[in-house]
Amino acid sequence: MINSIKSVLLDNSFVTRLLKGDDPLHQNVVNYYEHFLNNGVVMYLSTIVVSEYSVADDPINLLSLKTFRLLEFDYQDAKLSGELYKALKDNNEARNSIERKVIINDLKLFAQIQARGIESFIQKMLRRFLKCLPL
Protein backbone atom coordinates (compact mmCIF):
# COMPACT_ATOMS: atom_id res chain seq x y z
CA MET A 1 0.00 0.00 0.00
CA ILE A 2 2.80 2.45 0.78
CA ASN A 3 4.14 1.98 -2.76
CA SER A 4 0.94 3.32 -4.30
CA ILE A 5 0.61 6.62 -2.44
CA LYS A 6 1.36 9.87 -4.24
CA SER A 7 1.00 12.39 -1.40
CA VAL A 8 1.47 12.48 2.36
CA LEU A 9 1.01 15.06 5.10
CA LEU A 10 3.77 14.82 7.67
CA ASP A 11 3.06 15.30 11.36
CA ASN A 12 5.37 16.99 13.85
CA SER A 13 6.35 13.61 15.33
CA PHE A 14 7.67 12.55 11.92
CA VAL A 15 9.68 15.66 11.12
CA THR A 16 11.06 15.94 14.65
CA ARG A 17 12.32 12.36 14.50
CA LEU A 18 13.72 12.99 11.03
CA LEU A 19 16.08 15.64 12.38
CA LYS A 20 16.73 14.05 15.78
CA GLY A 21 19.42 11.44 15.23
CA ASP A 22 19.25 10.05 18.78
CA ASP A 23 15.51 9.28 18.65
CA PRO A 24 14.79 5.51 18.77
CA LEU A 25 12.58 5.83 15.66
CA HIS A 26 14.99 8.06 13.72
CA GLN A 27 16.16 5.39 11.25
CA ASN A 28 12.60 4.23 10.62
CA VAL A 29 11.59 7.80 9.79
CA VAL A 30 14.67 8.25 7.57
CA ASN A 31 13.69 5.10 5.67
CA TYR A 32 10.18 6.46 5.05
CA TYR A 33 11.56 9.85 4.06
CA GLU A 34 13.96 8.28 1.55
CA HIS A 35 11.15 6.12 0.19
CA PHE A 36 9.00 9.20 -0.33
CA LEU A 37 11.85 11.02 -2.08
CA ASN A 38 12.81 8.07 -4.27
CA ASN A 39 9.23 7.38 -5.33
CA GLY A 40 8.05 10.90 -6.08
CA VAL A 41 5.66 11.08 -3.13
CA VAL A 42 4.73 14.71 -2.52
CA MET A 43 5.44 15.51 1.13
CA TYR A 44 3.21 18.24 2.56
CA LEU A 45 4.07 20.18 5.67
CA SER A 46 1.33 22.22 7.29
CA THR A 47 2.07 25.59 8.83
CA ILE A 48 0.40 24.06 11.89
CA VAL A 49 3.19 21.48 12.08
CA VAL A 50 5.77 24.23 11.57
CA SER A 51 4.34 26.03 14.62
CA GLU A 52 4.49 22.83 16.69
CA TYR A 53 8.04 22.18 15.53
CA SER A 54 9.03 25.73 16.49
CA VAL A 55 8.49 24.92 20.16
CA ALA A 56 11.64 22.77 20.23
CA ASP A 57 13.76 23.96 17.29
CA ASP A 58 14.13 26.70 14.71
CA PRO A 59 11.90 25.67 11.77
CA ILE A 60 14.55 26.91 9.32
CA ASN A 61 16.40 23.68 10.16
CA LEU A 62 13.42 21.75 8.88
CA LEU A 63 12.56 23.96 5.92
CA SER A 64 16.17 24.01 4.76
CA LEU A 65 15.65 20.43 3.53
CA LYS A 66 13.57 21.98 0.68
CA THR A 67 11.64 18.77 0.13
CA PHE A 68 8.27 19.78 1.54
CA ARG A 69 5.33 21.68 0.08
CA LEU A 70 4.04 24.11 2.68
CA LEU A 71 0.29 24.20 3.33
CA GLU A 72 -1.20 27.27 4.90
CA PHE A 73 -4.26 26.77 7.09
CA ASP A 74 -7.05 28.56 5.21
CA TYR A 75 -10.78 29.26 5.48
CA GLN A 76 -11.90 25.89 4.06
CA ASP A 77 -9.57 24.10 6.47
CA ALA A 78 -10.94 26.12 9.38
CA LYS A 79 -14.54 25.39 8.44
CA LEU A 80 -13.94 21.67 8.04
CA SER A 81 -11.91 21.36 11.25
CA GLY A 82 -14.75 23.05 13.12
CA GLU A 83 -17.17 20.48 11.73
CA LEU A 84 -14.85 17.63 12.80
CA TYR A 85 -14.51 19.06 16.30
CA LYS A 86 -18.27 19.56 16.55
CA ALA A 87 -18.79 15.87 15.71
CA LEU A 88 -16.34 14.80 18.43
CA LYS A 89 -16.75 17.35 21.22
CA ASP A 90 -19.66 15.60 22.93
CA ASN A 91 -18.51 12.05 22.18
CA ASN A 92 -16.38 11.31 25.25
CA GLU A 93 -16.26 7.60 24.48
CA ALA A 94 -14.63 8.21 21.10
CA ARG A 95 -12.33 10.91 22.47
CA ASN A 96 -11.20 8.68 25.34
CA SER A 97 -10.71 5.59 23.18
CA ILE A 98 -7.23 6.77 22.20
CA GLU A 99 -4.20 7.12 24.44
CA ARG A 100 -4.25 10.91 24.29
CA LYS A 101 -7.07 13.37 24.09
CA VAL A 102 -8.07 14.56 20.65
CA ILE A 103 -6.09 17.71 20.05
CA ILE A 104 -7.47 20.59 18.04
CA ASN A 105 -4.31 20.75 15.89
CA ASP A 106 -4.81 17.12 14.83
CA LEU A 107 -8.30 17.93 13.65
CA LYS A 108 -6.93 20.89 11.71
CA LEU A 109 -4.43 18.59 9.99
CA PHE A 110 -7.15 16.09 9.12
CA ALA A 111 -9.21 18.93 7.70
CA GLN A 112 -6.30 19.93 5.47
CA ILE A 113 -5.94 16.33 4.30
CA GLN A 114 -9.62 16.07 3.45
CA ALA A 115 -9.95 19.53 1.88
CA ARG A 116 -6.95 19.01 -0.40
CA GLY A 117 -7.37 15.33 -1.23
CA ILE A 118 -4.04 14.32 0.28
CA GLU A 119 -3.85 10.55 0.18
CA SER A 120 -2.09 9.74 3.42
CA PHE A 121 -0.89 10.97 6.78
CA ILE A 122 2.03 9.79 8.83
CA GLN A 123 1.82 10.09 12.60
CA LYS A 124 2.82 7.84 15.47
CA MET A 125 -0.70 7.69 16.97
CA LEU A 126 -2.64 7.50 13.70
CA ARG A 127 -4.27 4.08 14.04
CA ARG A 128 -5.89 4.90 17.37
CA PHE A 129 -6.84 8.40 16.27
CA LEU A 130 -8.61 7.31 13.08
CA LYS A 131 -10.99 5.11 15.03
CA CYS A 132 -12.71 8.14 16.53
CA LEU A 133 -12.92 10.38 13.44
CA PRO A 134 -16.33 10.74 11.79
CA LEU A 135 -14.99 10.73 8.19
C-alpha positions in Angstrom: 0.0 0.0 0.0 2.8 2.5 0.8 4.1 2.0 -2.8 0.9 3.3 -4.3 0.6 6.6 -2.4 1.4 9.9 -4.2 1.0 12.4 -1.4 1.5 12.5 2.4 1.0 15.1 5.1 3.8 14.8 7.7 3.1 15.3 11.4 5.4 17.0 13.9 6.3 13.6 15.3 7.7 12.5 11.9 9.7 15.7 11.1 11.1 15.9 14.7 12.3 12.4 14.5 13.7 13.0 11.0 16.1 15.6 12.4 16.7 14.1 15.8 19.4 11.4 15.2 19.3 10.1 18.8 15.5 9.3 18.6 14.8 5.5 18.8 12.6 5.8 15.7 15.0 8.1 13.7 16.2 5.4 11.2 12.6 4.2 10.6 11.6 7.8 9.8 14.7 8.3 7.6 13.7 5.1 5.7 10.2 6.5 5.1 11.6 9.9 4.1 14.0 8.3 1.5 11.2 6.1 0.2 9.0 9.2 -0.3 11.8 11.0 -2.1 12.8 8.1 -4.3 9.2 7.4 -5.3 8.1 10.9 -6.1 5.7 11.1 -3.1 4.7 14.7 -2.5 5.4 15.5 1.1 3.2 18.2 2.6 4.1 20.2 5.7 1.3 22.2 7.3 2.1 25.6 8.8 0.4 24.1 11.9 3.2 21.5 12.1 5.8 24.2 11.6 4.3 26.0 14.6 4.5 22.8 16.7 8.0 22.2 15.5 9.0 25.7 16.5 8.5 24.9 20.2 11.6 22.8 20.2 13.8 24.0 17.3 14.1 26.7 14.7 11.9 25.7 11.8 14.5 26.9 9.3 16.4 23.7 10.2 13.4 21.7 8.9 12.6 24.0 5.9 16.2 24.0 4.8 15.6 20.4 3.5 13.6 22.0 0.7 11.6 18.8 0.1 8.3 19.8 1.5 5.3 21.7 0.1 4.0 24.1 2.7 0.3 24.2 3.3 -1.2 27.3 4.9 -4.3 26.8 7.1 -7.1 28.6 5.2 -10.8 29.3 5.5 -11.9 25.9 4.1 -9.6 24.1 6.5 -10.9 26.1 9.4 -14.5 25.4 8.4 -13.9 21.7 8.0 -11.9 21.4 11.3 -14.7 23.0 13.1 -17.2 20.5 11.7 -14.8 17.6 12.8 -14.5 19.1 16.3 -18.3 19.6 16.5 -18.8 15.9 15.7 -16.3 14.8 18.4 -16.7 17.3 21.2 -19.7 15.6 22.9 -18.5 12.1 22.2 -16.4 11.3 25.2 -16.3 7.6 24.5 -14.6 8.2 21.1 -12.3 10.9 22.5 -11.2 8.7 25.3 -10.7 5.6 23.2 -7.2 6.8 22.2 -4.2 7.1 24.4 -4.2 10.9 24.3 -7.1 13.4 24.1 -8.1 14.6 20.7 -6.1 17.7 20.1 -7.5 20.6 18.0 -4.3 20.7 15.9 -4.8 17.1 14.8 -8.3 17.9 13.6 -6.9 20.9 11.7 -4.4 18.6 10.0 -7.2 16.1 9.1 -9.2 18.9 7.7 -6.3 19.9 5.5 -5.9 16.3 4.3 -9.6 16.1 3.5 -9.9 19.5 1.9 -7.0 19.0 -0.4 -7.4 15.3 -1.2 -4.0 14.3 0.3 -3.9 10.5 0.2 -2.1 9.7 3.4 -0.9 11.0 6.8 2.0 9.8 8.8 1.8 10.1 12.6 2.8 7.8 15.5 -0.7 7.7 17.0 -2.6 7.5 13.7 -4.3 4.1 14.0 -5.9 4.9 17.4 -6.8 8.4 16.3 -8.6 7.3 13.1 -11.0 5.1 15.0 -12.7 8.1 16.5 -12.9 10.4 13.4 -16.3 10.7 11.8 -15.0 10.7 8.2 
